Amino acid sequence: MTTTFEDATPNPEYLIKSIAEQGYSLEAALADLMDNSISASANKIEILLDMNSEPFTLFLADNGDGMSVDRLKACMQFPSQSPDEDRSIVDLGRFGLGMKTASFSQTRRFTVLSRAKGTQTYSARTWDVELLKNKKWKLLVNSVCEIESILTKYKKLSGSFLNEFNDFEANTIIVWEGLFKFEEYLEEKNRKIALKREFTDVTSEHLSLVFHRFMEKKNNPLCIRVNNKILNPFNPFPTKETDFRPLKYKKRNFGNDSIKVEGFVLPSRSITEVKQGIGKWTTKKNSLMDMEGIYIYRANRIILFGGWNGLIKKAQRLQLARLRVDIGNNADHLLHLNVAKSQVIIPHELKDAFQNYIEELKSEAEKEYFNRGLVRFTGSKKNKIKLFEKKSTNKGLLLEINNEFPLYASLKEELTTSQISKLKVLIRMVNTAVNEIKKVHQPEVFTHIKTENDVKVDDLLVSIQELQNTGLDNRTIKKEMLPALGYDLATIPMEIMELLK
């Protein structure tokens, strides 16, 4: 039997336009290009945009290792590397498609100029959708004259902006000729305004956040220039703030890599400070709710931030919660990382662990949120005329009835010993109820070492006997009253439990 085949070579124009739609925004596309720069050991990257005439032109240049002509040819192929290959721990790539798909998501023609570090001569290749309309996979080899023309335009544009890098030698330059999402989809009067806002505000903030660890390195930190501006890193986990509270981290092996999860709770003062424009908690264009949620770092680069990746819903009371997740780059297939490196799927075997940890973080963040606006009591003197006093704990601010409040103190003087015991138990239950509403209560260990105003064993015995005398059965007292005292039930003295049998 003869086997018959048909040619199914895809139309290059259609295929490229299709695969370019991988969820790239302008800032995500530029971040993908920068991944290649960082993987090539660049510590200076400049992104320059010429909006003086259309088509708009964008240059991204770095001082990394650069490429020989053979390496450049391989890099321009679809794809240039298998996603299954083992990678260096500092390699930010994934599919070998990023530079091409990121570029084609924004432009229909892009050129890459490169030279190996330490050499003088550039080579260049161009992908152009117009040239692909003849249904052939043809890559344009740029002439020496074309290369010189591109270099002249780049150097002129770089020199026209402020804050030029010192001792900067561009070894790789990527050129986007035309930004079709702005030139074709927007009215002419809105194009420059929209592009300028997207480029100078949104993109700058995004890059400052996504690459902040590289920019904060003590040795050989990454410097990024966007037109006139040298970017400052934005760290969403300002651990130098003493009241920025970490939870205990958890770490486990994951595939051929490891994964570390650590939750943090912002102090409630951050809500007020963000409204005042203090920028240590959020980027300029984002709110606390925008930045609430999971931050996944892959090889020190943020690939996902904000929101809870479908595990829970965003909520105003959770705006102080942030979860930092660190993974390497050898578990991409298990996280189903997409081409744009903008989406991950948390595997089934990790979901329960994530859910449990997030529940713990959620609880702590809610406590901090509900404590906002309260002034912490730090003085050595009590205020006797305040009904409630505030006590600072690692779980938040507790409110307790002030035992020196005049009416309370006066009442105790008029009561018998038995009545005082019942009053102290009642006050203890009120304090517990208030703090449970505020979500800051934590069960305490019952101890025999007590202060004058604490509930003692004798106080409990008197109160329980009184409740029994009113007709309440032991099961109800054990189920309703004891938990309301706010003690760890496992630490309640045996004589109390015996009384309730």
PAPALUM-283936 format. One line per 5 residues: number of its first residue (from 1); their letters; for each residue x, y, z of C-alpha. Coordinates in nm, 3 decimals, always signed. Layout:
BEGIN
NUM	A	X,Y,Z; ...
//
This chain:
BEGIN
1	MTTTF	+0.000,+0.000,+0.000; +0.139,+0.339,-0.101; +0.146,+0.618,+0.159; +0.049,+0.958,+0.024; +0.164,+1.291,+0.167
6	EDATP	+0.068,+1.651,+0.103; +0.280,+1.959,+0.156; +0.152,+2.145,+0.466; +0.418,+2.414,+0.486; +0.246,+2.706,+0.662
11	NPEYL	+0.210,+3.044,+0.501; +0.490,+3.241,+0.678; +0.295,+3.569,+0.684; -0.011,+3.413,+0.846; +0.190,+3.201,+1.088
16	IKSIA	+0.403,+3.489,+1.212; +0.102,+3.716,+1.260; -0.071,+3.437,+1.452; +0.212,+3.333,+1.682; +0.289,+3.698,+1.755
21	EQGYS	-0.045,+3.726,+1.935; +0.080,+3.564,+2.255; -0.056,+3.817,+2.502; +0.228,+4.066,+2.471; +0.186,+4.425,+2.581
26	LEAAL	+0.454,+4.676,+2.483; +0.620,+4.649,+2.824; +0.607,+4.267,+2.825; +0.758,+4.254,+2.476; +1.047,+4.481,+2.575
31	ADLMD	+1.104,+4.278,+2.892; +1.133,+3.966,+2.677; +1.401,+4.130,+2.463; +1.585,+4.235,+2.778; +1.588,+3.873,+2.898
36	NSISA	+1.822,+3.796,+2.609; +2.041,+4.095,+2.698; +2.072,+3.985,+3.062; +2.139,+3.623,+2.961; +2.421,+3.764,+2.744
41	SANKI	+2.578,+3.931,+3.053; +2.471,+4.286,+2.969; +2.476,+4.534,+3.257; +2.365,+4.834,+3.052; +2.056,+4.844,+2.832
46	EILLD	+1.905,+5.146,+2.664; +1.565,+5.167,+2.498; +1.514,+5.466,+2.272; +1.198,+5.573,+2.090; +1.185,+5.811,+1.795
51	MNSEP	+0.837,+5.961,+1.757; +0.937,+6.254,+1.536; +0.799,+6.084,+1.226; +0.604,+5.777,+1.126; +0.668,+5.493,+1.117
56	FTLFL	+0.785,+5.524,+1.478; +1.123,+5.360,+1.540; +1.238,+5.189,+1.858; +1.594,+5.083,+1.940; +1.700,+4.846,+2.218
61	ADNGD	+2.078,+4.825,+2.264; +2.290,+4.636,+2.515; +2.657,+4.589,+2.601; +2.634,+4.212,+2.643; +2.843,+3.943,+2.477
66	GMSVD	+2.697,+4.005,+2.134; +2.681,+3.746,+1.854; +2.892,+3.624,+1.567; +2.724,+3.607,+1.228; +2.657,+3.232,+1.268
71	RLKAC	+2.507,+3.282,+1.612; +2.291,+3.566,+1.479; +2.159,+3.348,+1.195; +2.066,+3.077,+1.444; +1.906,+3.327,+1.680
76	MQFPS	+1.678,+3.460,+1.404; +1.532,+3.115,+1.332; +1.191,+2.995,+1.459; +1.268,+2.866,+1.723; +1.637,+2.907,+1.798
81	QSPDE	+1.649,+2.664,+2.092; +1.454,+2.368,+2.228; +1.253,+2.432,+2.545; +1.374,+2.091,+2.668; +1.742,+2.187,+2.670
86	DRSIV	+1.914,+2.230,+3.006; +1.981,+2.596,+3.074; +2.228,+2.795,+3.273; +2.077,+2.912,+3.602; +2.103,+3.272,+3.475
91	DLGRF	+1.937,+3.199,+3.139; +1.603,+3.381,+3.125; +1.496,+3.225,+2.794; +1.241,+2.950,+2.748; +1.130,+2.850,+2.397
96	GLGMK	+1.384,+3.022,+2.174; +1.094,+3.224,+2.033; +1.083,+3.524,+2.263; +1.277,+3.781,+2.064; +1.087,+3.701,+1.743
101	TASFS	+0.737,+3.673,+1.887; +0.786,+3.974,+2.115; +0.906,+4.186,+1.824; +0.635,+4.074,+1.584; +0.372,+4.147,+1.849
106	QTRRF	+0.460,+4.517,+1.814; +0.611,+4.562,+1.466; +0.594,+4.408,+1.120; +0.963,+4.466,+1.047; +1.256,+4.431,+1.283
111	TVLSR	+1.632,+4.414,+1.244; +1.899,+4.273,+1.475; +2.253,+4.409,+1.451; +2.520,+4.233,+1.649; +2.891,+4.175,+1.687
116	AKGTQ	+3.084,+3.949,+1.921; +3.221,+4.144,+2.215; +3.569,+4.276,+2.141; +3.519,+4.279,+1.762; +3.442,+4.577,+1.539
121	TYSAR	+3.222,+4.454,+1.255; +2.846,+4.418,+1.289; +2.633,+4.175,+1.095; +2.257,+4.220,+1.064; +1.943,+4.031,+0.967
126	TWDVE	+1.587,+4.155,+0.913; +1.250,+3.987,+0.939; +0.987,+4.171,+0.734; +0.628,+4.052,+0.701; +0.602,+4.225,+0.361
131	LLKNK	+0.884,+4.006,+0.230; +0.703,+3.695,+0.355; +0.394,+3.755,+0.144; +0.554,+3.553,-0.136; +0.504,+3.251,+0.093
136	KWKLL	+0.873,+3.183,+0.138; +1.072,+3.187,+0.460; +1.325,+3.448,+0.352; +1.543,+3.637,+0.601; +1.693,+3.961,+0.473
141	VNSVC	+2.072,+3.986,+0.495; +2.149,+4.353,+0.552; +2.421,+4.518,+0.348; +2.715,+4.711,+0.494; +2.549,+5.033,+0.376
146	EIESI	+2.222,+4.945,+0.553; +2.407,+4.858,+0.872; +2.593,+5.190,+0.869; +2.267,+5.378,+0.814; +2.102,+5.205,+1.111
151	LTKYK	+2.405,+5.271,+1.335; +2.407,+5.639,+1.239; +2.037,+5.677,+1.326; +2.084,+5.494,+1.654; +2.385,+5.699,+1.766
156	KLSGS	+2.218,+6.025,+1.671; +1.903,+5.935,+1.865; +2.100,+5.815,+2.168; +2.295,+6.141,+2.179; +1.979,+6.350,+2.155
161	FLNEF	+1.853,+6.229,+2.494; +1.983,+6.313,+2.840; +2.169,+6.081,+3.078; +2.382,+5.892,+2.828; +2.575,+5.596,+2.968
166	NDFEA	+2.947,+5.638,+3.019; +3.175,+5.391,+2.838; +2.883,+5.224,+2.664; +2.960,+5.000,+2.367; +2.649,+4.855,+2.206
171	NTIIV	+2.718,+4.499,+2.092; +2.359,+4.408,+2.003; +2.096,+4.650,+1.873; +1.736,+4.552,+1.797; +1.538,+4.791,+1.577
176	WEGLF	+1.161,+4.796,+1.543; +1.054,+4.991,+1.234; +0.692,+5.086,+1.290; +0.467,+5.013,+1.588; +0.149,+4.900,+1.417
181	KFEEY	-0.070,+4.885,+1.729; -0.033,+5.260,+1.764; +0.001,+5.361,+1.398; -0.283,+5.152,+1.256; -0.533,+5.118,+1.541
186	LEEKN	-0.539,+5.473,+1.679; -0.642,+5.804,+1.527; -0.347,+6.017,+1.422; -0.402,+6.283,+1.690; -0.398,+6.019,+1.967
191	RKIAL	-0.101,+5.811,+1.855; +0.186,+6.006,+2.006; +0.001,+6.077,+2.330; -0.089,+5.711,+2.380; +0.256,+5.584,+2.286
196	KREFT	+0.436,+5.836,+2.505; +0.222,+5.741,+2.805; +0.267,+5.370,+2.741; +0.642,+5.403,+2.690; +0.753,+5.656,+2.950
201	DVTSE	+0.511,+5.564,+3.230; +0.376,+5.210,+3.203; +0.682,+5.049,+3.045; +0.930,+5.223,+3.273; +0.740,+5.114,+3.584
206	HLSLV	+0.709,+4.759,+3.454; +1.080,+4.721,+3.384; +1.175,+4.877,+3.719; +0.965,+4.613,+3.893; +1.033,+4.307,+3.679
211	FHRFM	+1.412,+4.344,+3.683; +1.455,+4.503,+4.027; +1.676,+4.224,+4.162; +1.923,+4.267,+3.877; +1.922,+4.644,+3.930
216	EKKNN	+1.981,+4.602,+4.306; +2.281,+4.371,+4.278; +2.584,+4.490,+4.474; +2.824,+4.372,+4.204; +2.768,+4.473,+3.845
221	PLCIR	+2.408,+4.598,+3.881; +2.189,+4.633,+3.574; +2.134,+4.990,+3.449; +1.836,+5.065,+3.224; +1.793,+5.385,+3.028
226	VNNKI	+1.456,+5.471,+2.874; +1.501,+5.780,+2.656; +1.606,+6.055,+2.903; +1.552,+5.851,+3.217; +1.775,+5.612,+3.411
231	LNPFN	+1.534,+5.378,+3.587; +1.536,+5.314,+3.960; +1.448,+4.964,+4.081; +1.115,+4.910,+4.254; +1.119,+4.629,+4.510
236	PFPTK	+0.765,+4.519,+4.606; +0.906,+4.364,+4.923; +1.063,+4.654,+5.119; +1.212,+4.438,+5.393; +1.410,+4.730,+5.537
241	ETDFR	+1.082,+4.868,+5.674; +1.074,+4.730,+6.028; +0.696,+4.684,+6.033; +0.687,+4.503,+5.697; +0.610,+4.164,+5.846
246	PLKYK	+0.724,+3.828,+5.699; +0.560,+3.493,+5.761; +0.769,+3.180,+5.799; +0.875,+3.066,+5.453; +0.829,+2.717,+5.310
251	KRNFG	+1.056,+2.541,+5.060; +1.040,+2.211,+4.875; +1.189,+2.032,+4.577; +0.998,+2.077,+4.254; +1.096,+1.878,+3.946
256	NDSIK	+1.466,+1.937,+3.889; +1.446,+2.261,+4.082; +1.315,+2.397,+4.410; +1.036,+2.634,+4.500; +1.029,+2.874,+4.794
261	VEGFV	+0.713,+3.049,+4.916; +0.716,+3.340,+5.161; +0.429,+3.566,+5.261; +0.452,+3.928,+5.373; +0.205,+4.168,+5.533
266	LPSRS	+0.238,+4.540,+5.469; +0.180,+4.766,+5.769; -0.159,+4.937,+5.781; +0.016,+5.276,+5.760; +0.092,+5.196,+5.395
271	ITEVK	-0.275,+5.263,+5.308; -0.245,+5.624,+5.425; +0.104,+5.671,+5.284; +0.004,+5.554,+4.936; -0.277,+5.812,+4.936
276	QGIGK	-0.017,+6.074,+5.031; +0.199,+5.975,+4.733; +0.474,+5.803,+4.931; +0.616,+5.556,+4.680; +0.780,+5.280,+4.882
281	WTTKK	+0.472,+5.054,+4.875; +0.347,+5.079,+4.516; +0.464,+5.200,+4.179; +0.332,+5.539,+4.075; +0.052,+5.411,+3.853
286	NSLMD	-0.064,+5.121,+4.071; -0.270,+5.100,+4.388; -0.221,+4.862,+4.680; -0.501,+4.645,+4.541; -0.330,+4.638,+4.200
291	MEGIY	-0.015,+4.507,+4.365; -0.180,+4.266,+4.609; -0.113,+3.899,+4.548; +0.147,+3.660,+4.411; +0.490,+3.758,+4.277
296	IYRAN	+0.664,+3.474,+4.096; +1.037,+3.514,+4.047; +1.196,+3.286,+3.787; +1.576,+3.303,+3.798; +1.539,+3.639,+3.983
301	RIILF	+1.312,+3.790,+3.715; +0.946,+3.857,+3.799; +0.728,+3.670,+3.551; +0.394,+3.721,+3.725; +0.275,+3.978,+3.976
306	GGWNG	-0.048,+4.111,+4.120; -0.360,+3.902,+4.172; -0.385,+3.549,+4.306; -0.361,+3.349,+3.983; -0.717,+3.221,+4.030
311	LIKKA	-0.656,+3.073,+4.376; -0.861,+3.337,+4.559; -1.025,+3.665,+4.460; -0.878,+4.009,+4.516; -1.038,+4.202,+4.800
316	QRLQL	-0.986,+4.537,+4.966; -0.916,+4.369,+5.298; -0.632,+4.172,+5.133; -0.450,+4.469,+4.982; -0.174,+4.436,+5.243
321	ARLRV	-0.091,+4.076,+5.143; +0.195,+3.984,+4.910; +0.328,+3.636,+4.839; +0.681,+3.590,+4.706; +0.751,+3.271,+4.511
326	DIGNN	+1.105,+3.184,+4.397; +1.172,+2.917,+4.134; +1.462,+2.837,+3.904; +1.438,+2.790,+3.527; +1.441,+2.409,+3.516
331	ADHLL	+1.076,+2.357,+3.606; +0.911,+2.564,+3.330; +0.732,+2.262,+3.183; +0.572,+2.187,+3.520; +0.447,+2.545,+3.556
336	HLNVA	+0.329,+2.559,+3.192; +0.510,+2.889,+3.139; +0.386,+3.052,+2.819; +0.597,+3.210,+2.542; +0.541,+3.564,+2.673
341	KSQVI	+0.650,+3.450,+3.021; +0.338,+3.621,+3.152; +0.126,+3.326,+3.265; +0.183,+3.017,+3.476; -0.043,+2.735,+3.587
346	IPHEL	+0.020,+2.612,+3.940; +0.038,+2.230,+3.921; -0.220,+2.019,+4.100; +0.036,+1.873,+4.343; +0.125,+2.224,+4.463
351	KDAFQ	-0.224,+2.375,+4.475; -0.317,+2.252,+4.821; +0.011,+2.378,+4.968; -0.041,+2.716,+4.800; -0.401,+2.736,+4.920
356	NYIEE	-0.307,+2.656,+5.279; -0.026,+2.909,+5.285; -0.242,+3.176,+5.124; -0.513,+3.117,+5.386; -0.257,+3.184,+5.658
361	LKSEA	-0.134,+3.497,+5.479; -0.491,+3.609,+5.416; -0.572,+3.583,+5.787; -0.269,+3.791,+5.889; -0.335,+4.056,+5.622
366	EKEYF	-0.699,+4.090,+5.729; -0.594,+4.144,+6.089; -0.354,+4.419,+5.985; -0.617,+4.577,+5.760; -0.885,+4.586,+6.032
371	NRGLV	-0.634,+4.744,+6.271; -0.575,+5.044,+6.045; -0.630,+5.381,+6.207; -0.562,+5.259,+6.558; -0.283,+5.428,+6.751
376	RFTGS	-0.051,+5.178,+6.916; -0.014,+5.213,+7.292; +0.358,+5.244,+7.358; +0.375,+5.461,+7.671; +0.454,+5.333,+8.016
381	KKNKI	+0.151,+5.509,+8.168; -0.201,+5.381,+8.129; -0.479,+5.621,+8.044; -0.730,+5.556,+8.324; -1.023,+5.729,+8.154
386	KLFEK	-1.013,+5.510,+7.840; -1.254,+5.217,+7.854; -1.028,+5.008,+7.628; -0.651,+4.983,+7.634; -0.449,+4.874,+7.331
391	KSTNK	-0.181,+4.608,+7.345; +0.062,+4.550,+7.059; +0.134,+4.188,+6.970; +0.290,+4.012,+6.672; -0.066,+3.931,+6.563
396	GLLLE	-0.180,+4.292,+6.567; -0.336,+4.532,+6.817; -0.550,+4.379,+7.090; -0.827,+4.578,+7.257; -0.894,+4.497,+7.623
401	INNEF	-1.121,+4.660,+7.880; -0.905,+4.882,+8.099; -0.912,+4.736,+8.450; -0.831,+5.083,+8.588; -1.130,+5.247,+8.420
406	PLYAS	-1.298,+5.437,+8.712; -1.640,+5.269,+8.695; -1.484,+4.924,+8.661; -1.243,+4.983,+8.950; -1.524,+5.123,+9.165
411	LKEEL	-1.752,+4.830,+9.087; -1.489,+4.576,+9.192; -1.456,+4.746,+9.530; -1.828,+4.698,+9.593; -1.841,+4.331,+9.498
416	TTSQI	-1.780,+4.019,+9.699; -1.494,+3.783,+9.612; -1.734,+3.548,+9.436; -1.888,+3.832,+9.233; -1.544,+3.962,+9.131
421	SKLKV	-1.456,+3.613,+9.002; -1.765,+3.611,+8.780; -1.696,+3.967,+8.661; -1.339,+3.881,+8.560; -1.458,+3.579,+8.363
426	LIRMV	-1.723,+3.792,+8.191; -1.468,+4.064,+8.104; -1.234,+3.799,+7.967; -1.511,+3.671,+7.738; -1.592,+4.026,+7.619
431	NTAVN	-1.224,+4.093,+7.539; -1.201,+3.768,+7.342; -1.519,+3.843,+7.145; -1.401,+4.195,+7.052; -1.064,+4.072,+6.927
436	EIKKV	-1.217,+3.785,+6.734; -1.433,+4.040,+6.550; -1.114,+4.237,+6.476; -0.948,+3.911,+6.366; -0.651,+3.962,+6.597
441	HQPEV	-0.734,+3.712,+6.869; -0.502,+3.418,+6.921; -0.576,+3.148,+7.182; -0.352,+3.179,+7.488; -0.207,+2.913,+7.712
446	FTHIK	-0.385,+2.902,+8.048; -0.125,+2.933,+8.321; -0.146,+2.926,+8.699; +0.088,+3.226,+8.719; -0.154,+3.519,+8.704
451	TENDV	-0.167,+3.890,+8.773; -0.431,+4.033,+9.003; -0.674,+4.102,+8.719; -0.628,+3.775,+8.529; -0.876,+3.488,+8.540
456	KVDDL	-0.760,+3.221,+8.785; -0.871,+2.863,+8.840; -1.086,+2.965,+9.136; -1.256,+3.231,+8.923; -1.344,+2.968,+8.663
461	LVSIQ	-1.473,+2.727,+8.927; -1.702,+2.992,+9.078; -1.835,+3.099,+8.737; -1.896,+2.744,+8.615; -2.079,+2.649,+8.934
466	ELQNT	-2.295,+2.961,+8.900; -2.382,+2.866,+8.541; -2.464,+2.513,+8.653; -2.693,+2.654,+8.921; -2.886,+2.845,+8.655
471	GLDNR	-2.966,+2.516,+8.483; -2.706,+2.515,+8.203; -2.578,+2.166,+8.130; -2.206,+2.082,+8.129; -2.199,+2.013,+7.754
476	TIKKE	-2.324,+2.366,+7.674; -2.081,+2.527,+7.919; -1.792,+2.328,+7.772; -1.893,+2.403,+7.413; -1.994,+2.769,+7.447
481	MLPAL	-1.829,+2.924,+7.752; -1.479,+2.776,+7.757; -1.394,+2.868,+7.392; -1.528,+3.220,+7.457; -1.258,+3.269,+7.722
486	GYDLA	-0.994,+3.270,+7.449; -0.769,+3.004,+7.599; -0.618,+2.705,+7.424; -0.861,+2.438,+7.544; -0.582,+2.182,+7.570
491	TIPME	-0.430,+2.392,+7.851; -0.744,+2.431,+8.066; -0.669,+2.279,+8.412; -0.787,+1.925,+8.481; -1.004,+2.026,+8.778
496	IMELL	-1.210,+2.245,+8.546; -1.254,+1.967,+8.291; -1.344,+1.721,+8.569; -1.615,+1.959,+8.689; -1.770,+1.955,+8.341
501	K	-1.780,+1.578,+8.293
//
